[in-house]
Amino acid sequence: MTLYRTYRPKTFAEVIGRDDIKHILTEQIKANALAHAYLFSGVRGTGKTTLARLVAKAANCSSRDKTSGEPCNACASCQAINQGRAQDLIEIDAASNRRIEEIRELREMVKYAPANSPYKVYIIDEVHMLTREAFNALLKTLEEPPKHVIFILATTELAKIPDTIFSRCQHFSFGLVPLAQIVERLRALLALEKAVMDDAVIVDIARRSSGSLRDAESLLGQILSIGKKEITAQDASLFLPKVPFGETLNFLAALVNRDAHTALELLAALEAQGINLTFFIANCLEYARQLVLYAATGDEKRLELHYSKDEITEFVALAGQTDSQRLREITSELLRASHDSELAPDMPSLALELAAVLLCGEEEPKKELAETKTTESSAIVSTAVISSPPPAPSIPAVPSHTEPTHSLEEILDGWGEVLAKARNKNQALNFVLGVAEPVQVNGNTLELAFKYRLQQEKVLELKNRETVETIIKEVYGTSYRIQPTVQERLKATKEPREQDDLVKAVLEVFQGAEILN
């Protein structure tokens, strides 16, 4: 069902939003002062072609309203345009008529007078697709068009329009349609179709259209095509990925509040429902992005493009629970999770679970951290500029040329104890070490191989490196400096024993959670 065609606005008043553009155009129509060329730019489905047709209809209407400039929709010209048979309204798709030959033919046709109307109106859609030669051929016509011709160029890529063309047109920019206006339009269409739909579904359709009214109407038409007049959320789930606004925001709230238990429970519930976690990551990333932008600007107008009033209230409340630095940290970690999820397609939840565990790791209180630095100065490399030398480490560093105290086999035998101590100190760090593999002992250097760069970077952080090296000293009785690396061979399929070790490490983190096949 093509709702956007069936219910295409027939007057300027029926067009959702675009008040400034409609006002200028109707004033020009009332004054018989239409420009000879217009350029409408904006993303798809935001009303460019609709307004272009209304300009053509009003310009050629014999009985238009002199007060409002609206077409009558009753005269022969209006009816011909409404029915798609108007000879003096020529619509050209530049994507398939982009060559110079087609534009030369157009230049010849514009010389002829209109058949039944005051104006010949040419609407050239996706005009940015024209070749350079075709633009040059069009330029002469735009410079000196016949008085009976109006050109309306439409594009989704304004940057590709040559300056010579741009300067000869009156330009109107069509921004994204706010969510509230899309919801209003969808409700009006449902009333016309004598159908009823859950409000939550209507809002979800509007949000997924990303500011494109046509996309929203198209999606609504698909849902109505099931033939029911009362559409429930369950009916709509056949067409809409099931990731409600509330669950996404609750997950972000858990990350903001460092509540790993709630965050992981939400992920488990979503996975049990069969939610596409790749889509969920993208959803979380978009919401986090909007939170960062709001925290930086305090501008709620931006949020109105994507969310309802009640949702904006929740957004603002969540942003108020933390600072912009924490929001940037969450967004950055989710961006990495989005990237890393592509590297582990067989475990779609792993990247998001890892991000949640890392983000929810407990912060050390500043007082405790200061005491730790005082009592464990042997494990700290200070980056501060001080007037006196730092205190000598209590554990002397072993020279790099020293023969290794332990063999690789001995290190592997004791690695389980390292993981156990790591779990007691920092659950997030234990999760990272659980997917690490000691691969080489060289003097006082222990090389740990990781599968992904994200894991390597986490262990390289100063606090985490110090903690790991302290644990290794406790387990093996020898000071080792760890050297985290990323090895391509670990990205290949692991042997069964290695897979078991990884699963055990994950199970330790989640304290015996059941793995479902």
C-alpha distance (Angstrom), angle and dihedral (degrees) to the residues before:
residue distance angle dihedral
M1 . . .
T2 3.84 . .
L3 3.79 100.8 .
Y4 3.79 94.1 168.9
R5 3.81 89.4 60.9
T6 3.79 97.2 39.8
Y7 3.79 93.6 49.9
R8 3.79 101.6 30.6
P9 3.84 107.4 153.6
K10 3.81 113.6 -95.9
T11 3.81 95.8 -167.7
F12 3.78 135.2 37.1
A13 3.81 89.7 -113.6
E14 3.82 90.8 62.1
V15 3.81 92.4 57.1
I16 3.81 111.4 102.7
G17 3.81 112.1 -123.9
R18 3.82 120.2 -29.7
D19 3.82 88.9 114.9
D20 3.82 95.1 155.2
I21 3.79 93.4 48.6
K22 3.81 92.8 45.2
H23 3.81 91.3 49.9
I24 3.81 93.8 53.1
L25 3.80 94.0 45.3
T26 3.82 95.6 46.9
E27 3.83 90.8 47.7
Q28 3.80 89.2 53.5
I29 3.79 90.8 47.6
K30 3.82 92.6 50.4
A31 3.81 90.5 49.4
N32 3.83 93.6 44.3
A33 3.78 86.3 -123.7
L34 3.80 103.0 125.9
A35 3.80 116.0 156.2
H36 3.77 119.3 -114.8
A37 3.84 92.4 -124.6
Y38 3.81 134.7 25.1
L39 3.79 131.5 -173.5
F40 3.83 116.9 -154.3
S41 3.82 114.1 -169.3
G42 3.79 132.2 179.7
V43 3.79 144.4 98.8
R44 3.77 120.0 -55.0
G45 3.78 121.1 -74.1
T46 3.81 97.8 20.7
G47 3.82 98.9 118.9
K48 3.81 105.2 -89.0
T49 3.80 97.7 130.1
T50 3.81 92.7 37.5
L51 3.80 92.8 56.9
A52 3.80 91.0 42.5
R53 3.81 90.2 57.7
L54 3.80 91.4 46.2
V55 3.82 90.1 53.4
A56 3.81 89.3 51.6
K57 3.80 91.6 47.1
A58 3.82 95.0 47.9
A59 3.82 93.1 44.1
N60 3.81 91.7 55.0
C61 3.83 98.6 35.5
S62 3.80 112.2 118.7
S63 3.81 94.2 -159.6
R64 3.78 105.3 33.6
D65 3.80 120.1 155.0
K66 3.79 107.9 -92.5
T67 3.81 92.0 -155.6
S68 3.80 99.9 49.9
G69 3.80 102.2 19.0
E70 3.81 89.7 -128.2
P71 3.83 119.3 150.0
C72 3.81 115.5 -113.2
N73 3.84 95.5 -131.5
A74 3.82 87.6 -149.0
C75 3.80 106.2 79.4
A76 3.80 122.0 89.5
S77 3.82 93.3 -102.3
C78 3.82 93.9 50.8
Q79 3.79 92.8 47.0
A80 3.79 91.7 48.8
I81 3.82 91.1 53.4
N82 3.81 92.7 45.1
Q83 3.79 90.2 52.0
G84 3.81 94.3 45.0
R85 3.84 96.6 -117.2
A86 3.80 102.5 104.4
Q87 3.80 111.0 135.5
D88 3.79 93.4 -159.8
L89 3.80 95.5 53.6
I90 3.80 108.0 76.7
E91 3.81 118.3 -175.5
I92 3.79 117.3 -165.9
D93 3.79 126.7 -170.4
A94 3.80 104.2 -145.3
A95 3.80 90.8 -164.6
S96 3.80 90.3 70.7
N97 3.84 98.3 26.0
R98 3.77 99.7 46.4
R99 3.79 102.1 125.3
I100 3.77 126.7 102.5
E101 3.82 90.8 -114.9
E102 3.82 92.2 64.2
I103 3.81 92.4 48.0
R104 3.80 91.6 48.7
E105 3.78 88.5 52.9
L106 3.81 89.1 50.1
R107 3.82 90.0 52.1
E108 3.78 89.5 56.1
M109 3.81 93.6 47.5
V110 3.82 95.7 52.1
K111 3.79 89.9 64.7
Y112 3.80 91.3 69.9
A113 3.80 119.2 86.9
P114 3.83 120.6 -112.7
A115 3.81 115.3 -85.8
N116 3.81 99.8 -134.9
S117 3.81 108.5 -8.8
P118 3.80 141.9 63.9
Y119 3.82 91.9 -112.3
K120 3.77 140.9 35.3
V121 3.79 106.2 -143.4
Y122 3.81 119.7 -160.2
I123 3.81 116.6 -163.6
I124 3.82 110.4 -167.9
D125 3.81 109.3 -169.2
E126 3.82 122.7 -158.2
V127 3.79 87.9 10.5
H128 3.81 91.3 171.8
M129 3.83 87.2 75.4
L130 3.80 92.6 71.5
T131 3.78 116.2 111.1
R132 3.80 120.1 -113.2
E133 3.80 90.0 -105.8
A134 3.81 91.0 50.3
F135 3.83 90.8 51.0
N136 3.78 89.7 51.4
A137 3.81 90.4 50.9
L138 3.83 90.8 49.2
L139 3.79 92.6 48.2
K140 3.81 95.5 71.9
T141 3.80 91.6 52.3
L142 3.81 91.7 49.4
E143 3.80 90.9 50.6
E144 3.80 95.4 53.6
P145 3.80 110.0 13.8
P146 3.81 122.0 170.4
K147 3.81 112.7 -95.9
H148 3.80 91.4 -114.2
V149 3.86 94.4 58.4
I150 3.80 130.0 87.5
F151 3.80 120.9 -175.0
I152 3.82 121.1 -157.3
L153 3.80 112.8 -174.3
A154 3.81 119.0 -166.8
T155 3.79 126.5 -165.9
T156 3.78 141.3 167.6
E157 3.83 91.8 -159.7
L158 3.78 109.3 54.2
A159 3.81 92.9 172.1
K160 3.82 89.9 68.3
I161 3.81 93.8 58.4
P162 3.83 110.9 102.4
D163 3.80 115.3 -118.5
T164 3.79 89.7 -122.6
I165 3.81 90.3 61.3
F166 3.81 94.6 40.2
S167 3.80 92.9 53.5
R168 3.80 92.4 56.1
C169 3.81 95.9 53.0
Q170 3.78 135.5 70.9
H171 3.79 102.5 -119.4
F172 3.81 127.7 -143.7
S173 3.80 121.8 -178.7
F174 3.82 117.6 -147.0
G175 3.81 110.3 -154.7
L176 3.79 127.8 -167.8
V177 3.79 115.5 -64.2
P178 3.84 111.2 -114.4
L179 3.78 115.7 -111.1
A180 3.83 93.7 -118.4
Q181 3.82 91.5 56.9
I182 3.81 91.9 48.4
V183 3.81 90.0 50.5
E184 3.81 89.6 50.6
R185 3.80 91.0 51.9
L186 3.82 93.3 47.4
R187 3.79 91.3 51.8
A188 3.80 90.0 51.0
L189 3.82 90.7 51.7
L190 3.80 91.4 49.0
A191 3.80 89.1 52.9
L192 3.81 90.2 51.3
E193 3.80 89.7 49.5
K194 3.84 90.1 45.9
A195 3.79 89.8 -126.6
V196 3.81 132.4 135.5
M197 3.81 125.3 -144.4
D198 3.80 134.9 178.1
D199 3.80 111.0 -95.7
A200 3.80 90.7 -129.4
V201 3.80 89.9 58.6
I202 3.81 92.6 48.9
V203 3.79 90.9 52.6
D204 3.80 90.9 45.9
I205 3.82 91.1 53.1
A206 3.79 90.5 49.2
R207 3.80 92.5 49.7
R208 3.79 94.4 47.9
S209 3.80 90.6 53.5
S210 3.83 88.6 68.7
G211 3.79 93.6 -142.4
S212 3.82 96.0 -44.5
L213 3.80 110.2 124.4
R214 3.79 93.0 -167.2
D215 3.82 91.7 53.5
A216 3.81 89.5 51.4
E217 3.80 92.6 49.8
S218 3.79 91.0 46.4
L219 3.81 91.9 51.6
L220 3.80 91.1 47.3
G221 3.80 89.2 51.7
Q222 3.81 90.8 53.0
I223 3.79 91.3 52.6
L224 3.81 92.8 47.0
S225 3.81 89.1 51.3
I226 3.81 89.6 78.6
G227 3.80 85.2 78.9
K228 3.80 100.9 -122.6
K229 3.79 123.7 126.7
E230 3.80 94.3 -155.6
I231 3.79 109.5 56.0
T232 3.80 118.0 -166.3
A233 3.79 129.2 -166.7
Q234 3.81 87.9 -104.1
D235 3.83 91.0 55.9
A236 3.80 91.7 48.2
S237 3.81 92.1 49.0
L238 3.82 87.8 76.7
F239 3.81 87.4 70.1
L240 3.81 103.8 25.1
P241 3.82 126.1 64.1
K242 3.81 104.8 -117.2
V243 3.80 103.9 -118.3
P244 3.81 107.9 125.7
F245 3.78 120.0 -154.0
G246 3.81 92.2 -120.2
E247 3.81 95.5 55.8
T248 3.79 92.5 48.6
L249 3.79 92.6 49.7
N250 3.82 91.0 44.8
F251 3.80 89.7 55.1
L252 3.81 91.2 50.7
A253 3.81 89.6 46.9
A254 3.82 89.2 54.4
L255 3.81 89.6 52.5
V256 3.80 91.5 47.4
N257 3.83 90.4 51.5
R258 3.84 93.3 42.4
D259 3.81 90.2 -120.9
A260 3.79 102.5 154.6
H261 3.82 93.8 171.9
T262 3.82 93.5 58.1
A263 3.81 93.5 41.3
L264 3.81 93.4 52.2
E265 3.80 92.5 43.7
L266 3.81 89.6 54.1
L267 3.80 91.2 50.3
A268 3.80 91.6 48.9
A269 3.81 91.0 49.9
L270 3.80 92.2 49.3
E271 3.80 91.5 49.1
A272 3.80 90.6 49.0
Q273 3.81 88.9 54.0
G274 3.80 90.4 53.7
I275 3.80 94.2 -111.7
N276 3.79 114.8 168.8
L277 3.81 100.3 -113.5
T278 3.79 92.5 -164.9
F279 3.79 87.7 61.2
F280 3.80 89.8 43.7
I281 3.82 91.5 55.1
A282 3.81 89.6 51.5
N283 3.80 89.4 48.9
C284 3.80 92.7 50.2
L285 3.78 91.0 47.0
E286 3.80 92.2 52.9
Y287 3.80 92.3 48.2
A288 3.81 91.2 47.4
R289 3.79 89.3 50.0
Q290 3.79 91.1 53.8
L291 3.81 90.2 48.8
V292 3.81 91.1 52.5
L293 3.80 91.8 49.0
Y294 3.78 92.2 47.4
A295 3.81 91.9 48.2
A296 3.81 89.2 51.3
T297 3.81 97.7 46.3
G298 3.80 108.7 17.2
D299 3.82 86.3 -139.3
E300 3.81 112.6 147.7
K301 3.82 91.8 -179.5
R302 3.79 89.4 78.4
L303 3.80 90.3 54.8
E304 3.81 91.2 52.4
L305 3.81 89.0 69.6
H306 3.81 90.7 64.5
Y307 3.79 111.2 19.8
S308 3.80 141.8 48.6
K309 3.82 122.9 -115.2
D310 3.81 93.1 -98.8
E311 3.80 91.2 48.1
I312 3.80 91.5 49.1
T313 3.80 88.4 53.8
E314 3.82 89.2 55.0
F315 3.81 90.6 46.6
V316 3.78 92.8 52.4
A317 3.81 91.2 46.5
L318 3.80 92.3 52.0
A319 3.81 92.2 47.3
G320 3.79 87.8 53.0
Q321 3.82 91.6 58.6
T322 3.79 94.1 67.8
D323 3.78 143.8 14.9
S324 3.78 132.6 -96.0
Q325 3.81 92.5 -103.3
R326 3.80 91.9 59.9
L327 3.81 91.1 47.3
R328 3.80 91.0 51.2
E329 3.80 89.6 49.7
I330 3.82 91.3 52.2
T331 3.80 92.6 46.8
S332 3.79 92.0 48.8
E333 3.81 92.4 49.8
L334 3.81 92.0 47.8
L335 3.80 89.6 50.1
R336 3.79 89.2 54.9
A337 3.81 90.2 46.7
S338 3.81 89.6 52.8
H339 3.79 89.6 53.4
D340 3.81 95.8 42.1
S341 3.82 92.5 48.7
E342 3.81 87.7 67.6
L343 3.81 89.5 57.3
A344 3.81 93.3 54.8
P345 3.82 105.4 39.6
D346 3.83 91.7 159.4
M347 3.80 91.2 60.2
P348 3.82 104.7 40.8
S349 3.81 93.2 167.6
L350 3.82 96.2 51.6
A351 3.81 97.9 80.7
L352 3.80 92.9 47.3
E353 3.81 93.4 44.6
L354 3.79 90.7 49.6
A355 3.79 90.8 49.1
A356 3.81 90.6 50.0
V357 3.82 93.3 49.0
L358 3.81 92.3 47.0
L359 3.80 93.7 46.5
C360 3.80 93.1 46.4
G361 3.79 96.1 49.1
E362 3.79 109.7 131.4
E363 3.79 115.9 -99.4
E364 3.78 115.8 -126.8
P365 3.81 110.5 -121.9
K366 3.79 110.5 -112.1
K367 3.81 91.9 -120.6
E368 3.80 92.8 53.0
L369 3.78 91.0 44.7
A370 3.79 90.5 52.9
E371 3.81 90.5 50.6
T372 3.77 90.4 47.9
K373 3.78 90.6 52.8
T374 3.80 89.8 51.1
T375 3.79 97.5 47.0
E376 3.80 97.9 36.3
S377 3.78 100.7 40.6
S378 3.78 88.3 139.6
A379 3.80 90.3 73.3
I380 3.80 99.5 44.8
V381 3.76 130.1 92.7
S382 3.78 105.3 -164.9
T383 3.81 119.1 -147.4
A384 3.80 95.0 -173.1
V385 3.82 119.2 109.9
I386 3.82 107.0 -120.2
S387 3.78 133.8 179.2
S388 3.81 95.2 -130.0
P389 3.82 130.5 43.9
P390 3.82 117.5 -90.0
P391 3.80 117.5 -102.9
A392 3.75 115.2 -87.2
P393 3.82 113.5 -98.3
S394 3.78 115.1 -103.2
I395 3.81 90.2 -139.0
P396 3.80 110.4 57.0
A397 3.77 114.7 -133.4
V398 3.78 114.3 -113.0
P399 3.83 112.4 -123.7
S400 3.77 113.1 -106.1
H401 3.81 92.4 -120.9
T402 3.81 93.1 57.9
E403 3.77 115.6 118.2
P404 3.82 112.1 -107.3
T405 3.80 113.9 -92.4
H406 3.81 92.6 -151.0
S407 3.76 132.2 37.9
L408 3.79 120.3 -126.6
E409 3.80 88.8 -107.5
E410 3.82 90.9 56.3
I411 3.79 90.8 48.9
L412 3.82 90.7 51.3
D413 3.81 91.6 48.2
G414 3.79 91.2 56.6
W415 3.80 97.4 39.4
G416 3.80 93.2 96.1
E417 3.82 89.3 61.4
V418 3.83 89.1 50.9
L419 3.82 89.6 54.6
A420 3.80 91.9 47.6
K421 3.82 92.6 52.6
A422 3.81 90.2 44.7
R423 3.81 89.6 54.6
N424 3.79 90.9 54.4
K425 3.81 92.4 50.1
N426 3.78 102.1 37.9
Q427 3.81 125.9 -4.5
A428 3.81 93.1 -159.2
L429 3.79 91.5 53.6
N430 3.79 90.6 49.2
F431 3.81 89.2 54.9
V432 3.81 91.0 53.4
L433 3.81 93.9 46.4
G434 3.80 89.5 47.5
V435 3.80 90.0 70.4
A436 3.82 93.8 42.9
E437 3.79 124.2 99.3
P438 3.83 125.2 -156.1
V439 3.79 103.3 -132.6
Q440 3.81 106.7 166.9
V441 3.82 142.4 16.4
N442 3.78 114.0 -155.3
G443 3.80 113.3 173.7
N444 3.78 106.6 -62.0
T445 3.82 93.0 -14.7
L446 3.80 122.1 97.4
E447 3.80 114.0 -165.5
L448 3.83 115.3 -147.4
A449 3.79 117.5 -165.9
F450 3.78 119.9 -148.1
K451 3.77 130.5 -169.6
Y452 3.81 97.1 -138.8
R453 3.79 135.1 36.2
L454 3.82 90.9 -128.2
Q455 3.81 90.7 63.7
Q456 3.79 91.9 47.0
E457 3.81 92.0 51.1
K458 3.80 92.0 49.5
V459 3.81 93.2 55.6
L460 3.82 90.9 45.0
E461 3.80 90.8 61.6
L462 3.80 108.0 111.5
K463 3.80 97.8 -118.9
N464 3.83 93.2 46.3
R465 3.81 93.9 45.8
E466 3.81 90.8 51.8
T467 3.80 91.9 48.8
V468 3.82 93.7 49.5
E469 3.79 93.8 47.1
T470 3.82 90.9 48.6
I471 3.83 90.9 51.2
I472 3.82 91.3 48.5
K473 3.82 89.5 51.6
E474 3.81 89.9 51.8
V475 3.82 93.4 49.2
Y476 3.81 101.7 40.9
G477 3.81 100.9 25.0
T478 3.78 90.5 -128.8
S479 3.80 131.5 97.3
Y480 3.81 111.9 -116.1
R481 3.76 127.1 179.1
I482 3.80 108.4 -142.2
Q483 3.78 121.0 -133.8
P484 3.86 110.1 -162.8
T485 3.82 114.0 -157.6
V486 3.79 137.4 171.9
Q487 3.79 113.2 -126.1
E488 3.80 123.1 -165.7
R489 3.76 92.3 -148.9
L490 3.79 90.3 66.8
K491 3.80 88.8 61.3
A492 3.80 89.2 64.7
T493 3.77 120.5 87.1
K494 3.82 109.5 -68.0
E495 3.79 124.7 -129.9
P496 3.82 114.3 -101.4
R497 3.84 92.7 -104.0
E498 3.80 91.0 51.6
Q499 3.79 90.7 49.1
D500 3.81 89.7 51.4
D501 3.81 90.9 51.9
L502 3.79 90.6 51.8
V503 3.79 92.8 48.3
K504 3.82 90.5 48.5
A505 3.80 90.1 51.9
V506 3.79 91.2 50.8
L507 3.80 91.4 46.7
E508 3.79 90.0 51.6
V509 3.79 89.8 55.2
F510 3.78 93.5 49.3
Q511 3.81 92.3 39.4
G512 3.75 100.4 -119.6
A513 3.81 100.6 -34.1
E514 3.80 111.6 172.4
I515 3.81 117.5 -105.5
L516 3.82 111.1 -139.3
N517 3.79 120.7 -153.4
